[in-house]
Amino acid sequence: MSKLSPAVKGLINAPFARPGQAPAPARIRQIYERIASEAAEKKYGKNPWVTLSAAATFTLNSPDSLHALFQVATNRQHNPLAAAELIREVGLKCISFNGIPRTINCLGSFRAGLDPKIQGQLSTRSSREVDTSNVSDVKSRGTALWNSIYTPFEGKLVTKLAESHPDLPVHILNSHYGPLLADPPAENRHGLASVGRALTSIVAVACLRAQTGVGPQVLSHIFGLRKAVEQGAHQSEAAEDVDGIEALASDEGCEWILKSVDSISEAIGANFAQGRESKL
C-alpha cells in the first residue's frame, strides 16, 4: 500500500480540522451532578437524565466526559454494570442521529476506560442480527415506531421524503427504525440495556439539540416524546426507564431537557456543526 505524503498527513491532523475527540472540561462533572440533582428534585426519573446526558456527550464526541458521567451515575446509586450498559446502548442508538464514526470512537474509548471487572461483565452477545427468520418482524417494529412518533403524518412524511430521494424513507425505516431504534424482544437482549420508546425519543432530542441546525427534527422528536406518553407506550417498560417520563413530556420537562443539553454543549465546547475558518 502506498504511503501518504507528509502534506496529506498534516492536513488530516491539522488543529483547525479538529481531528481528535473533545477532552472533558474541568466542570463537566459538576454539570452532570447538577442535572442529576435537578432530575431527582423534579422527579424526572433515574435513567432519563443519564440517557440525555450520554446522548449529548456522544454527539459532542467526548469519551472522557462519558467516564465522568459514569462516575456521577454510579455515585448516585446506579448499579455500575447497568449504568455502563445503558450508556453503551444510548451510544449505539446515537448512530441514527449522529452517524457511525462518533459512536465507534466514543464506545471504544468508554469501554477501554472502565474498570476491568466491569469490562468483563459487559454483554458480548449481539441482539440485532437480521436474517430470513426475523426480517418481517424487524420491519414491522420499525414501521410501528415510525407511526408512533409521527402520527398522524406518518404516511405524508414518507411520501415527502421519497420525493427527495426514493430510497431515503426506505433506508430510514429499514436501516434505522427497524434494526436499531426499535428494541428487539426482551428475550433477545442477553444482558444488553433497553432504551425503549420514550428513552429513544430523549436520545433523539438530545442528539439533535447538541448538533444544532436541525430545529425541525428537534421539534418532531419533542412531539414524539409526548406521543409516547399519550399512547401509554411507557406503561409496559421498566420502571427505572420511565419513572418521571410523564413529567418530562410536559412543557417544563421538555424545557429542562433542552437546557440540560445546552449546558453540556456549552461546557464541552465541541459543537457538532461549529463553523471553522478554512485553511485550504
Order of alpha helices (4+ residues) and beta strands (2+ residues): alpha-alpha-alpha-alpha-alpha-alpha-alpha-alpha-alpha-alpha-alpha-alpha-alpha-alpha-alpha-alpha
